[in-house]
Amino acid sequence: MHAASEERADLGLFGPGSVTWHVMGEPVLIVGGVRALLLQALHPRTMWGTAQNSELMDPSAAWARLVRTVEFVRVRTYGTHEEVERVGRRVRRLHSRLTGLDMRTGETFPVDDPENLLWVHMGEVDSYLDVARRAGVPLTARDADAFVDEQRRAAAVVGLDPADVPATVADMRDYYAGMRRQIFACREAREGLRRMFSPAVPRQLLPLKLAAPGLGVLVVSTLPRWARRMYGLPGLPTSDLAATMTLKGLYRTTQVVPERFRYSPDARRARRLTRERETGLATWSIAS
């Protein structure tokens, strides 16, 4: 597609110049995606609603569900407005039909309760941003705030009101400070953590199973100290330092891989459009 046609194309929720496009394509963010799952699992109703209504706890089907989640994130990040609305409508419709059982009180609750949706959303935002910054992806403090703000558009896709979603890193920090009194690692969350170290994967992806223990240790080490303690694991500063150094090493390693191998097709297109936009802005600035 020619540059002019691309410029007129529907570039979705974010587009060239967004921090989201700058961050989300980096391979190291795979760690952030798994970290998000462990963080999200610490909200008991979120975990119970997921475990009781999905294939997450079924080893034979969990991989397929994970693949669907990855595809949802891909479309939300790079898809057109029409594509994003289509997947969002499907997710909202599905969630609206589901209820969960609170194992403490016996109370039934809607899976799409705003508190649950916001917790899941913030788990993603915090995890992607934390891993990116610690890995060394170039981000200023202003960029970090912009990323959190941009992700409010993603929150709207699942049915949240963006006005009710933290818009800065400071807002996000305050949100977690308030939520920590309400969360804990329920039995299902601890089971999910255990299975992360030996996941059920298709036969053709057996190498991933072999790599899972090492990846699991890294992911757990990237969690906030309070989250590790909730899982009954050490929350030591030395673990934070080791995790950060490992993330930096992974990021630097990927940087020597040619872009055509390093990034997905969507991420490559996003980077190309961003470069074209930056070149165009520089040319306009010089001309003016």
C-alpha positions in Angstrom: 0.0 0.0 0.0 1.4 3.4 -0.9 2.1 5.9 1.8 -0.7 8.2 0.8 -3.2 5.3 0.9 -1.8 4.3 4.3 -2.3 7.9 5.5 -6.0 7.7 4.6 -6.4 4.3 6.1 -8.2 3.6 9.3 -5.3 3.1 11.7 -7.4 2.1 14.7 -7.3 3.3 18.3 -3.6 4.4 18.4 -1.7 4.9 15.2 1.7 6.4 14.3 3.1 8.6 17.1 1.4 6.7 19.8 3.4 5.3 22.7 1.3 2.2 22.4 2.7 1.4 18.9 6.2 2.3 20.2 6.0 -0.2 23.0 3.7 -3.1 22.2 5.6 -4.7 19.3 8.7 -5.4 21.4 9.3 -9.2 21.8 10.3 -8.7 25.5 6.7 -7.7 26.2 5.8 -11.4 26.1 7.0 -11.3 29.7 4.6 -8.5 30.4 1.7 -10.5 29.0 2.3 -13.4 31.3 3.0 -11.1 34.2 -0.5 -9.5 33.6 -2.2 -12.9 34.0 -0.6 -13.5 37.4 -1.4 -10.0 38.6 -5.0 -10.3 37.4 -5.4 -13.6 39.2 -4.9 -11.9 42.6 -8.4 -10.4 42.4 -10.5 -13.3 43.8 -13.7 -12.5 41.9 -11.8 -11.9 38.7 -10.1 -15.3 39.1 -13.2 -17.1 40.2 -15.3 -15.6 37.3 -12.6 -16.7 34.8 -12.0 -20.1 36.3 -15.8 -20.9 36.5 -16.6 -19.8 33.0 -13.7 -20.4 30.7 -11.3 -23.1 29.6 -8.4 -21.6 31.6 -8.3 -24.3 34.2 -8.7 -27.1 31.6 -5.1 -28.1 30.5 -6.3 -29.5 27.2 -8.0 -26.2 26.2 -6.0 -23.5 28.0 -3.5 -23.0 25.2 -6.3 -22.2 22.7 -7.8 -19.7 25.1 -4.5 -18.0 25.5 -4.1 -17.8 21.7 -7.5 -16.1 21.5 -6.5 -13.6 24.2 -3.3 -12.8 22.2 -5.3 -12.3 19.1 -7.7 -9.9 20.9 -4.7 -7.8 22.1 -3.3 -7.8 18.6 -6.5 -6.5 17.0 -7.1 -4.0 19.8 -3.6 -2.6 19.2 -3.3 -2.6 15.5 -6.7 -3.3 14.0 -9.0 -0.8 12.3 -11.8 0.8 14.3 -14.2 -1.6 12.7 -12.1 -4.6 13.6 -11.7 -3.4 17.2 -15.4 -2.7 17.6 -16.2 -6.2 16.2 -13.9 -8.0 18.7 -15.0 -5.7 21.5 -18.6 -6.3 20.8 -18.0 -10.0 20.9 -16.2 -9.8 24.2 -18.8 -7.5 25.8 -21.6 -9.7 24.7 -19.9 -12.8 26.0 -19.1 -11.2 29.4 -22.6 -9.9 29.8 -24.0 -13.4 29.8 -21.7 -14.8 32.5 -21.8 -14.8 36.3 -19.4 -16.1 38.9 -19.8 -17.5 42.4 -18.0 -15.8 45.3 -16.4 -18.8 47.1 -16.3 -16.8 50.3 -19.9 -15.6 50.5 -21.8 -17.8 48.1 -22.9 -14.6 46.3 -23.4 -14.5 42.6 -21.8 -11.7 40.7 -21.6 -10.5 37.1 -18.3 -11.2 35.3 -18.5 -7.8 33.6 -18.7 -6.0 36.9 -16.8 -2.7 36.3 -14.4 -3.5 39.2 -13.4 -6.8 37.6 -13.0 -5.2 34.2 -10.9 -2.4 35.6 -8.7 -4.8 37.5 -8.0 -6.8 34.4 -7.3 -3.7 32.4 -4.9 -2.2 34.9 -3.1 -5.6 35.2 -2.3 -5.3 31.5 -1.3 -1.7 31.5 0.9 -2.0 34.6 2.6 -5.1 33.3 3.4 -3.9 29.8 4.7 -0.6 31.0 6.7 -2.0 33.9 8.4 -4.6 31.7 9.1 -2.1 28.9 10.7 0.4 31.2 12.8 -2.1 33.1 13.9 -3.7 29.9 15.2 -0.4 28.6 12.7 0.4 25.9 13.2 4.2 25.4 10.4 5.9 27.4 10.4 9.2 29.2 8.1 9.8 32.2 5.9 11.7 29.9 5.8 8.7 27.5 4.8 6.5 30.4 1.9 8.8 31.4 0.9 8.9 27.7 0.8 5.1 27.5 -1.5 4.8 30.5 -3.7 7.6 29.1 -3.8 5.9 25.6 -4.8 2.6 27.2 -8.1 4.2 28.4 -9.2 3.7 24.8 -8.5 0.0 25.2 -10.5 0.0 28.4 -13.6 1.3 26.5 -13.4 -1.7 24.2 -14.4 -4.0 27.0 -17.1 -1.7 28.3 -15.4 0.6 30.8 -16.0 4.3 30.9 -12.6 5.9 30.1 -13.4 8.7 32.7 -13.3 6.0 35.4 -9.9 4.6 34.4 -6.5 5.8 35.7 -4.9 8.2 33.2 -1.4 8.6 34.6 1.3 6.5 36.3 0.5 8.3 39.6 -3.2 7.5 39.2 -2.3 3.9 38.5 -0.1 3.7 41.6 -2.9 5.1 43.7 -5.3 2.6 42.3 -3.1 -0.3 43.3 -2.5 1.1 46.8 -6.3 1.1 47.3 -6.9 -2.3 45.8 -4.3 -4.2 47.8 -6.6 -4.4 50.8 -9.2 -6.3 48.8 -7.1 -8.9 47.0 -5.3 -12.2 47.7 -4.1 -15.3 46.0 -7.1 -17.7 46.1 -6.6 -21.5 45.5 -7.3 -21.1 41.7 -4.7 -18.3 41.4 -2.1 -20.5 43.2 -2.9 -23.4 40.9 -2.5 -21.1 37.9 0.9 -20.1 39.1 1.9 -23.7 39.6 0.8 -24.7 36.1 2.7 -21.8 34.5 5.9 -23.7 35.2 4.7 -26.8 33.3 2.0 -25.6 30.8 0.0 -27.9 28.5 1.1 -26.9 25.0 0.5 -28.5 21.5 3.1 -31.1 20.6 4.6 -28.9 17.9 5.3 -26.3 20.6 7.1 -28.6 23.0 10.2 -26.4 23.2 8.0 -23.8 24.9 7.3 -26.3 27.7 11.0 -26.8 28.2 11.5 -23.1 28.4 8.6 -22.6 30.8 10.4 -23.0 34.1 13.0 -20.3 33.3 10.4 -18.0 31.9 8.2 -18.6 34.9 10.9 -17.6 37.3 11.5 -14.4 35.4 7.8 -13.5 35.2 7.3 -14.1 38.9 10.4 -12.0 39.7 8.9 -9.0 37.7 5.8 -8.9 39.9 5.5 -6.2 42.5 7.0 -7.4 45.9 3.5 -7.3 47.5 2.1 -9.5 44.7 4.9 -12.1 45.2 4.3 -12.2 48.9 0.6 -12.8 48.3 1.6 -15.9 46.3 3.7 -17.0 49.3 7.0 -16.2 47.5 9.9 -14.1 48.6 9.6 -10.4 47.8 13.2 -9.4 48.0 14.9 -6.4 46.4 17.5 -8.7 45.0 14.9 -10.4 42.9 13.8 -7.1 41.5 17.4 -6.3 40.5 17.9 -9.7 38.9 14.7 -9.5 37.0 15.5 -6.0 35.7 19.0 -7.1 34.5 17.5 -10.1 32.8 14.9 -8.0 31.0 17.6 -5.6 29.8 19.6 -8.5 28.5 16.7 -9.9 26.6 15.8 -6.5 25.1 19.4 -5.9 24.0 19.6 -9.3 22.5 16.5 -8.8 20.4 17.8 -5.5 19.1 20.5 -7.2 17.1 17.9 -9.3 15.3 16.8 -7.8 11.9 13.4 -6.1 12.1 11.9 -8.6 9.6 12.5 -11.4 12.1 12.2 -9.4 15.3 8.7 -8.0 14.9 5.3 -9.4 13.8 3.9 -8.2 10.5 1.6 -5.7 12.4 4.5 -4.3 14.5 6.6 -3.9 11.3 3.8 -2.0 9.6 3.4 0.2 12.7 7.1 1.0 12.8 7.2 1.8 9.1 4.1 4.1 9.4 5.7 5.8 12.4 8.9 6.4 10.6 7.0 7.8 7.6 5.1 10.1 9.9 8.2 11.3 11.6 9.9 12.0 8.3 6.9 13.9 7.1 6.8 16.0 10.2 10.5 16.8 9.9 10.1 17.8 6.3 7.1 20.0 7.1 9.1 21.6 10.0 12.0 22.4 7.7 9.8 23.7 4.9 7.9 26.0 7.3 
